[in-house]
Amino acid sequence: MDWPELRDTVVACTACKLCEGRRQTVFGVGNESAHWMIVGEAPGEQEDIQGEPFVGKSGQLLDNMLRAIGLTRGEAEPSKQVYIANTVKCRPPGNRNPEPAELAQCEAFLVRQVELVKPKIIVAMGRFAVQSLLRSSEPIGRLRGRVHQYQGVPLIVTYHPAYLLRNLEDKAKAWEDLCLALEVSRPAAGP
């Protein structure tokens, strides 16, 4: 599937019960050739209203985090932009956690987004994104600080911005994670 077909397929999806309560799907945003891909968990209420991942206070924090390392979801060359998607494309009722069956139903959509973007690095934000992409039940604290792989792409684990807004003491750890991602994403220096 190309981008338009994938987007249409997501919009029309009724594979799980999440479709019953959504206002709209939250497909993803950003440069489709971005070097960086950010993967979050599931849309919240504001994302469901606006149809875009990471809006509201957590989106503002994410934008500030990205700006601090020279990236944006706005207009820029692909090496300075990000593509942002969630593991689940519809909002779970009451902002509850996505269920394993819901994550499984949406997985093929995210796999295809990664294939189409061809990012140089993926940053997984939040427990459900991390555990879904890495097929792990390990807590984020045990998975961060090292480079993982997803479909042959380096993947860095970090905390979700919504979590960081509630746990300010972990912002420094998230900064370390972004710095690691930045280091991994840079081309190796020649001899």
Buried (B, 14 or more C-beta within 10 A) or exposed (E): BEBEEBBEBBEEBEBBBBBEEBBBBBBBBBBBBBBBBBBBBBBBEBBBBBBBBBBBEBBEBBBEBBEEBEBBBEEBEBBBBBBBBBBBBBBBEEEEBBBEEBBEBBBEBBEBBBEBBBBBBBBBBBBBBBBBBBEBEEEBEEBBEEEBEBEEBBBBBBBBBBBBBEEEEBBEBBBEBBEBBBEEBEEEEEE
